[in-house]
Amino acid sequence: MKVRDDILVSRDDMGTSGTKIYNLDYADVISGLDLLIEATNGATDNKNNPIERNVSKIEIVDGSDVLWELPGDVAYALFSQLNGAPPHEYHTGATSDTPYVTIPIRFGRELYDPDLGFDPRSFRNPQLKVTFDEATVRAAGATGFVSDSFNLTIEAHLMEEAAKPSGWLMAKDLYDFTALASGDEQVEMPTDYPYRMVMVRAYEAGTDLRSVLTNYKLSCDGGKFIPFDSHVRSLVNRMGELFRPTWKAGYDVGDNGDTFQTWIGIDIGQAIHSHTASRIVTASSFWPGQFTVNVYTDAGVAANDCTQHWKCDGWCPHNLLLIPFGRLGERAEWFNAPQYGTVKLYLTQGDAGAEVNVCVQQLRTY
């Protein structure tokens, strides 16, 4: 097997919103795709607006058959947590700065996995679709992105002269809802392919993900088999055992008292320092998932318009909780959903207003 990289498209103008479509007409197995998205901040600032939050959907389809599909922030978070480090990016809200982010898609357990990969030759017309809106978080303009400044580069990681893989890792966003203050949300889960992991994003600014959904239960055939029935604290503890912590870093401009999101749901370490001369910057707290900056002059007077660098380490980027089955590298230990008639996920709610995405990563065979 030989490996090579190919630029499918370079700095393609994405416009202001809509769906971009690209044919995946390769003759070689695709081990992964990297989506590099660049933009420009407005003339004042662009606070709490990571590019991946403006990508509502990344899809790989073959006609009506959806082969892979996640929102941009979930796709980013999945790679960041599995990799133990964020993808190549520059997260900045500073005046007229040029943020960029890489959103990787991986079809195997690792890059160039010889057994798992996406084989375009197995489909009639495989396509990559990217749906976005530059104004998802903030209106375009002085305090958002400069309108029509988004562009997209796509790089494919290919395996030449490779044996046909047995399958690929297919991720899908199954069900989205807004959490309530109490009660169980019941989600009908697929039984078509084995699960490598279930993924749940529970996000509300300034709210601990552990208070949004307090218990997770997966039940098969009316309770005949229950793979897990766990309090969220136990699931977070297991993530700390199975996954290396990742991080998010930013460069922002703010006033004394401004609040910034860290996009790290469970933090273990933080740092912040001033980029502006003669300014002292501290943060009151980096929990839950945000911090308030304290900006003062050398004379102890509160100050505004201070640029600062910050970094937050931890788990659950974009509040994405991962629930793996067995060891991630061992296919035989993954959850064999097809052997059951029904699989249901019960999520016990504890805080109203949070955005929730229920996703799954499955082993799909050719």
N, C-alpha and C positions, 0 to 999 in steps of 0.2 A: 504494500500500500504506500502510495505517495500522497502528501498533503499539499494543498495550495490554497491561496486566498484570491478571491476575485471581487472587484468592485462592481456590483450590480448597477448602481446608480450613484453619481457624485453630486452633492450639493444641489439636489433637485428642489426647485421652489415649491413650497407646500401651499402657498396662497394664505388665506386667512382662516379657512375651515373647510371641512369636507373629507373625502376619502381618496387616498392615492392608491393606485393598483399597479402591481409589478408582477410580470410573469416569472415564474421560477423554472425556466426551461433549460436546466442543466442536465448534462448526461452523466454527471457524477453524483455520488451520495453527498448530501449536505449534512455536515456534523453540527453546524450552528450558523446563525445569522447575527450580525451586529448592526443595530440601527443607531446611527449617530445623528442627533437632532441639535441644530444650532439656532440661536435667535439673538435679538438685541433688546436690552432694557430701555425703558422710557427715560426722558430727560430729568425726571425727579427721582424715581427709584422703582423697584418692582419687588415688594416685600412678600415673603411667604408664597412664592409662586414657582416651584420647581417645574421644569419643562415637562417631566413625565406625568404630572397631574393634568396636563392639557391634552393628553393622548387618551381618548376614551376607549379605543379598541385597537388591538393588533391581531390580525387574523391570517391564518393560512387556510385556503379553501381549495376544493376541487369541485367546481360547480356549486351545488347546494350542500356538499359534504364539508363540514367544518373539521379541519384536521388539527388546529391549534388556535386558541383564542383567549387573550387576557387583556384587561385594561393596562395602560402604560405603567401606572404606579405599581400595580401588582407584579407585572413582569420584571420591572426594575428590582422590586423588593425580593422576589424569589431568587434571582441571580445573586443579589448582594448577600443574602443570608446563607445560601448554599456555598458561595465562594469564600465567605469569611472576610470579604472586602468589597467595597462598592465598585461598580464598573468605572471606566475612565470618564470623568466628568469635571465640570467647573460650575458649581452651584453659587450663583451670585445674584444679589438684588441691588447691586450698586448702580449708581447713575450712569446711563448710557453704556453699561458694560455688556459683554457678549457671553452669556451662559451657554453651555452645551452639556448634553448628557448622552451616554451610550446605554441602550437597552438591549442586552444580549438575549437571544433565544438559543437554547441548547436542546438538541434532540437525543442526546445520550447522557449517560451518567457522568461523563467528563467529555471534554473536547477531544474529538477523534476516537471516540468509543467504537471499536471495530464491530461490535454486535448490535448497537442501537444507533440509528441515524435515519434521516429523511431521504428517501429515494424518489426523486421526481419522476423517474421512468415508470413508477407504479401507478401513475395517475394520468388522466387525460389532459388536464390543463391546470396544474397547481399554480396558485397565485398568492402573493402577499398583499394584504390590504391594511392600510394605516389610516385610522379615522381620528381627526383632531379638531380642536377649536382654540385659536389663540386667546380667546376671551373666556375660557372655562372658569378661571379663578378671578381674574381682574380684567376689566375692559381694556382694550388696547389703547395706548396713549402714554401720557407722561408718567403715570404710576402703574403701568403694566408693561407689556411687550410693545415694541414698535410694530405697528400694523404691517403685515406682509413681510416679516423679517425671518420667518421660519424656513429652514432648508434641511433636507434629509439626505444622508449618505448611507448606503446599505452595502455591507461587505459579507460575502458568503465564504465560509470555511468548508472546503471540499476535500473529499477523500477519493483520489484517483486509483484505479485498478484495485478497488476494494471489493471484497465479496459482498453480495447482497446482504444487508442487515436483516435481522429477524423481525425488527419492529422499530418503533420510535417512542419517545416520551411525549405524550400529548397532554397539554395543559388546557383547561377550559374553565371559564367563568360560568357557573351553573345558575346562580340565583342571587339577586341583589334585593335588599330591603332596607328600610329605615327602622332602627331598633325602637322598641317601646320600653316603658319603665319596668314592666314585669311580664311574666308569662313566657311560654316556650314557643319559639318559631320552629315549625316543622318543615324540613326540606326533603323533597323526594330526590334521592340520589340515583345516578345511573348504575345499571348492572351489566353494561355491555363489555367492559374491559377491566382488568385488575387495576387496583389503586396502588401507586407508590406513596402518595400522601394526599391528605386533605389540607386545604389552605383557607383560612378565614381572615379577612381584613375587617377590623372594627374600628372606625375612625370618627372621632369628633374632637375638634380643637380644644385643648385644655382638659381632656377627659382621659383618665387611665383606661386602657383597653381592658383591664381586668375587672372594671366595674360595668362595662358595656354588656358583655356576655360573661356570665359567671360559671356556667357549666356546659360541657359539650358531651353529647351522647350519640353514638352510632349504633343503630339497632337493625338487625337483619331478621326478616321473616317473623315480625311481631314479637321480637325479644328472644327468639330461639338462640341467637348468638349476638353478643354485644362486644365488639372489639374494644371499645373504650366508653367509659362513663366517668368523666374526670372533671374536677373543679379546675378552673382556668389557672389557678396557682400551680397545680401539679403539671399542667401542660407547659407553662412557662419554665418551670424548674427542669423539665425534661429537655426543652430546647437548649437551656444552658449547658446540659450535659452532652448533647449530641452535636451542637453546632458551635463553631467559633463565633465570638462577637464580631460584628461589623461596625461601620461608622458612617456618619454623614458630616460633612464639613461645609462651611459657607463663608462668603464674604459679603457683608451687608452694610448698608448705611442706615443709621437710626438716631433717634433722639433719646434723651434720658426718659426711661419709662416705657419705651416701645417693647412689644412682645414679638418674639420670633419663634417659629416652629422648628423643631429639630428633626422631625420625621423619623425619630427613633422611639419605638413604643416602650421599650424596657431599657433604661440607660444605666450604665455602670461607671462612667467617667466622662468628664467634661473639661473643656478649656476655652478661654476667650481672652483676646488681647486687642488693644487698639492699633489701628493702622494710621490714625491721625495723630500728628505730633502734638505734644502738650495736652493729651487727653488720657484720663484714667478710666478704664472700662472694667466693670465687674458684672456678674449676673446673680440675681437673687436666687434662682433655682433653675435646674434643667428638667424639672418634673412637673406635671406629666406631659412629656413630649414637647415642651416649650420652655422658654426662659424670658425673663424681663431684664433688659439691660439698664445698668446704672452708669451714666456718663457724666464725668466731672472734669473741670479744668484743674490745673495744678494748684489753683487757689481754692479749690473746693466748691466751685460754683457749678450747678447743673448746666449741661451743655447739649447742643443739638447738632445734627448733621455730622455725626462721627462715623467713619468707616471702621469696621472691626472684623476680625477673623475669629471664627468659632469652630469647635469640633465636639461631637458627641458620640461616644462609643456605647454599644449595647446590642440588643436583639430586637426582632420585630420591626424592621424598617417599614415605614408607612403603615405601622400597626398590623402587619401581616403575621399571623400565628401559623406555624407549620406543625402538622401532626403526621409524622411518618409512620409507616408500617414496617416493622423489622429494621434490618440494616439496609441503608439506601442503595448499597452496591449489590445486594443479594436478591435477585428476582424471585426466587422461591419463597421468600419471606414476605412478599408484598400481599396485600389483601385481595383475595380471589373473589371479587364481587359477582362474577357471572354464576357462581354456584348457588346464589340466593335469588328468590323471587322478588323480594322487595328489600331495599336498603334505605333507611331514613335517618337523617341527622336532626337531632333536637338541640336547639340552642336556647339556654335559659337567659332571658334578658333582665338587665338591671338598671339601664339608663336610657332615657328616651332621646331620640334625635341623631344618633350616630349612623353613619353610612356603613353598611355591611355588604361584603362580597363573599359568597361561598364558592370556592374553586376546588378543583381536583387535578392532580397529575396522574395520568393513567399510562399503562403499557399497552400500546396498540400494535398489533402484529400485522404483517402483510399477508 
